[in-house]
Every structure is written in structure tokens, then in C-alpha cells.
Amino acid sequence: MENKSHALAAGSFVLLVMALLVALAVWLTRETGMQRVYEISSAEAVTGLQPQASVRFKGVNVGKVTGIGFDPSASGHVLIRIAVDEQAPVTASTFSTLGFQGVTGLAFIQLDDNGEAKVALPYSEEPPTRIPMRPGLMTRLTGQGERILSQIEETSRRVNLLLSPGNQKSLVTAIDGIGQAAANI
């Protein structure tokens, strides 16, 4: 009889500890504060962006990505749904870009404000208010890469023309002439 009471006490203790751990996990992962849902429609690729990725306003974590899908109102666009703390200063001049964390390639949504508007962005729940997305640094670099490559190609062509055998002979003759003029002085 005594063994059964010890087993019952040990079992009850294990169940109590498990219940406390579950309660602690729920308490630690709960959402605090009110959040507003916004949408972002992007024509550019959102490689590396995942649901639950952070949303930052000028570097400060203010929310998270709640969903990623295709925009039914704009063919070929990606629709990103974000939940942002209602205390974040989202104004009519707030815009978003896609940012990347270090070398991991993980993406996040960067909200920024150029300061043109001082009034808060009008908020609606259905459909959610949209925040415009501007091209990020990587997109701008990719777009300018083609132009930079064509300029490098043109520079290379001109250097090759300058160093052609006929121009090399003329250049050597000119240097010899300068050397003789310097010797005569």
C-alpha cells in the first residue's frame, strides 16, 4: 500500500511540474500590447523573408510578418501582411524596404519615415491599410549592376584601343622625342 502512495505522489508531482511548465511557456509567448495589421505589396522578390520575421521601424523591433502570399489586385506582386505595435509612429510618409541581417541572408521588413507627413497613417482593418514598398539596397545594386558592367566594358574597349600596336609605336616615339628635347635643354 505504501508503494502505491509513493507512486501516486510522484505521479502527481510530475503532472504538477508539467502543468507549470506549460503555463510558463504560454505566459512567455503571449502577445503583449495592441497591434495594427498593415499590408505591403511588392513588385520585387522577397527572398529570405519568412512569416514571423521581424518588422523594424528605424531599427527598433515593432512587430512581425504574419503572412506572405500573392497580391490578387496586382498581378505578379507579393502581398506581405504585418502586425505592428500601435505605439509605432506610422505616418502617411512611412515606407517599407526589405532589409537583410548580416551574413545569414534572413530578411526583415524595415519601416522608415522621411518626415514629410506628421499625421498618423489612417488605419482600417478590412482591407488593411497599405504601406508603400520602395526598392531596397540589394535591388538598387542589382539594377545598377548592368549599367556598371556596360561602363566597364566601354572603358576596357578604350584602353585596348589606346594600347593597340600602332598607338604603342606613336607613344614610344613621343616619349623618345620628349627625352631628346630634355637632353638638348
N, C-alpha and C positions, 0 to 999 in steps of 0.2 A: 504494500500500500504506500509505503514511504517513497519508493522509486517512482511511482506514478505521480505523486505530488511534486517531486523534483522535476520530472519531465514536463508536467503541466506548467510549473513556474518558469522553467527555461523557455518553453514554447511561447508563453505569454510575454516574456521579456523580449524575445526575438521579434514577435509581432509588434510590440510597442515601439521598439527601435526602428523597425521598417516603416511604421506609420509616421514617426517623427522625421525620418529621412525624406519621405515623400512630401510631407508638409513643408519641410525646409526647401526642397527643390522647387515646389510650386511658389513659395514665397519669394525666393531669389530670382525666379524667371518671370515674375508678373510684370505687367506694363504699368509704369507709373506716369501720371500726368495725362492730359488730354492731347490727342494728336489729330492733325488735319490731313486728309488724303488729297494729294495732287497728282496730276498726270503730266508726263513728258513724252512728246512724240519726237522721235529722232530719225532722220534720214540716214545717218551714219551707223556703222556697225557698232554693237555694244559688246564686243568680245571681252571676256573676263568678268562681266557683270553678272552677279548671281542674286537670286532672291535672298533676303536678309543682309545684303551688302549695306554698308553704312552710307548715310546721307550726311554731308557736312556743309555747314554754312560758314564760309571763310575759315575753314579748317576745324571748326568746332562741331562735334558729332551732335546732330539734332534729330536724327531719325533713321529709317531703314527703308530699303526697297521691299515692297510687298508683293510685286508681281511684274513679270515681263512677258509680253506677247506681241502680236501683230496689231497694228492700228487699223480698225475696219474703215475709218473715214479717210485714210491716206494710204494708198496702195504702196507697198514696199517699205513703209515706215515701221519702226519698232515702238511699241507703246510700253512705257515704264510707269508703274504706279508706285508712289512713295508715300510713306506716312511720316509727317514732320511734326515736331513738338509745336504746340500752338503758341509758345513763347518766342519762337524763332521770328526774327524781324523780316518776314517775307513781304516785299513791297511790289508795286507794279513794275518796277525796273529790275526785279530779281530774274536772273537767268541761270541756266544749268550747263555744266560741261561734264565730260567723262574724265575722271582722274584715275591714276594708277598708283598703287602702293609699291614703292621700292622695286626690287628685282623680281617679286613674286608674280607680277602680271595681274594681280587681283584688282578689279576696278571698283570704283565707288562713284557716287553722284556728288559733284561739287556744286553747291549753290553759291552764287556771288551776286553782288549788287553794285551797280555803277553809281548809285547815289542820285540819279536823276529824279526819281519819284520818292516822295516822303510818305505817301499814303499807303496803307496796307493793301495787299492784293485782295480784291473782292473774292470771297470764298463761297463755293457752292458744293454740295455733297453729290448731287446727281444731275448732270455728269460732273465729275470732279473738275475743278479749275485747272487749267493747263499752264505750265511754266515753260517758256521757250528754251530750246536747247541750242547752244552755239557750238561750233566745232572746237574740239579740244586740241591740245598741243600736238599730239601724235597725228591727228587728222590734218592739221595745217602743215606739219612737216612732210607728210606723205604727199599732199597736194603740191607743195613747192619742190619736192624731190625731182619731178620730171623737168621742171624749168631749170633747176640747178644742173642736172645732168646734161641738158642741151647747151648750157653756157660752158660747161667743162669741155664738151665735145668741140665747140667753136674755138675755145682757147687752144686746145690741142691741135686743131687744124691750122690755126695761125702760127703756132710755134713750129710745126712741121714745115710750113711754107717758108718761114724765116730761116730755118736750118737746111733748106734744100741745097744741093751741091753748087748751083750757080750763085746763090746768095752767100754761101760759105766762102767761095772764092773772092767775091766782092768785099766781104767783111775782112778777110785776111789782107787784101790789097789796101783797104782803107787804114787798117791798123799799121801796116808797114809804112804807108805814107805819113801817118802821124808820128811814127818813130823816127823817120828820116827828117821830118820838119823839126822835131825836138832836138835831134843831134846837130842840125845846122844852126840852131839858136845857141 
